[in-house]
Amino acid sequence: MANTKEGYIEKFLKKADKAIQEGVKKADIILEDAVEFGSMTAKQAAKASKELHNQAKKEKELLQRKGIERINSGITSAKKITANNHEDLETLRKLGKLRKSGIITEKEFQAKKKKILDRI
């Protein structure tokens, strides 16, 4: 009867060994799939990161360009205002001379002066 028990035990151990081997194979397959999936995910993350970086770079350049345009527009406006103010003051001086010389009346001078000062 000892032989029979040993035969059963041997069959049982063989079945257990076979099950373990199959489990190890399945685990290896799952591990390979996980590594491949992780690699794919890393590649996708790198691609998405690169795309976001490029998009951010384009937006930065656009904002810089718009900012420079606005600054230049402001400078141009300020120059025009300054030039106009200078011209207006020069016109007032000339009108004052015309009034003193009698070419225009005090009333004409005051009317022109008011228009100029309203613009400034």
C-alpha positions in Angstrom: 0.0 0.0 0.0 3.0 2.3 0.5 3.6 2.1 -3.2 0.0 3.2 -3.9 0.3 6.2 -1.6 3.6 7.2 -3.1 2.0 7.0 -6.6 -0.8 9.3 -5.5 1.6 11.6 -3.8 3.9 11.6 -6.9 0.9 12.3 -9.2 -0.3 15.0 -6.8 3.2 16.6 -6.8 3.4 16.4 -10.5 0.0 18.1 -10.9 1.0 20.7 -8.3 4.3 21.3 -10.1 2.4 21.6 -13.4 0.0 24.1 -11.9 2.8 26.1 -10.5 4.6 26.1 -13.9 1.4 27.2 -15.6 0.9 29.9 -12.9 4.5 31.1 -13.5 3.9 31.2 -17.3 0.7 33.2 -16.8 2.4 35.6 -14.4 5.3 36.1 -16.9 2.8 36.9 -19.7 0.9 39.3 -17.5 4.2 40.9 -16.4 5.3 41.3 -20.1 1.9 42.9 -20.9 2.3 45.2 -17.9 5.8 46.3 -19.0 4.6 46.8 -22.6 1.6 48.8 -21.3 3.8 50.9 -19.1 6.1 51.5 -22.0 3.2 52.6 -24.2 1.9 54.8 -21.4 5.3 56.4 -20.9 5.5 57.1 -24.7 2.0 58.6 -24.7 2.9 60.8 -21.7 6.1 62.0 -23.4 4.2 62.8 -26.6 1.5 64.7 -24.7 4.1 66.5 -22.7 5.9 67.5 -25.9 2.7 68.7 -27.5 1.8 70.7 -24.4 5.3 72.2 -24.3 5.0 73.3 -28.0 1.5 74.7 -27.4 2.7 76.7 -24.4 5.7 78.0 -26.4 3.4 79.2 -29.2 1.1 80.9 -26.8 4.1 82.6 -25.1 5.3 83.9 -28.4 1.9 85.1 -29.3 1.5 86.9 -26.0 4.9 88.5 -26.3 4.1 89.7 -29.9 0.8 91.1 -28.8 2.4 92.8 -25.8 5.1 94.4 -27.9 2.4 95.6 -30.4 0.4 97.2 -27.5 3.5 98.8 -26.1 4.5 100.2 -29.5 0.9 101.4 -30.0 1.0 103.1 -26.6 4.4 104.7 -27.4 3.1 106.0 -30.7 0.0 107.4 -29.1 2.1 109.1 -26.4 4.4 110.6 -29.0 1.4 111.9 -31.0 -0.1 113.4 -27.8 3.2 115.0 -26.9 3.7 116.3 -30.4 0.1 117.6 -30.6 0.5 119.3 -27.2 3.7 121.0 -28.3 2.1 122.1 -31.6 -1.0 123.4 -29.6 1.3 125.4 -27.3 3.1 126.8 -30.3 -0.2 127.8 -31.9 -1.2 129.6 -28.7 2.0 131.6 -28.8 1.4 132.5 -32.4 -2.2 133.5 -31.7 -0.9 135.6 -28.8 1.5 137.4 -31.1 -1.3 137.9 -33.7 -3.6 139.4 -31.0 -0.8 141.7 -29.7 -0.2 142.9 -33.3 -3.9 143.5 -33.8 -4.4 141.0 -36.6 -7.0 139.1 -34.5 -9.3 140.4 -31.8 -9.4 139.4 -28.1 -12.6 137.6 -28.7 -11.1 135.6 -31.7 -8.0 134.8 -29.6 -10.1 133.6 -26.6 -12.3 131.4 -28.9 -9.2 129.7 -30.5 -7.5 129.4 -27.1 -10.6 127.6 -25.7 -10.7 125.1 -28.6 -6.9 124.4 -28.2 -7.1 124.0 -24.4 -10.1 121.7 -24.7 -8.0 119.3 -26.8 -5.2 119.3 -24.3 
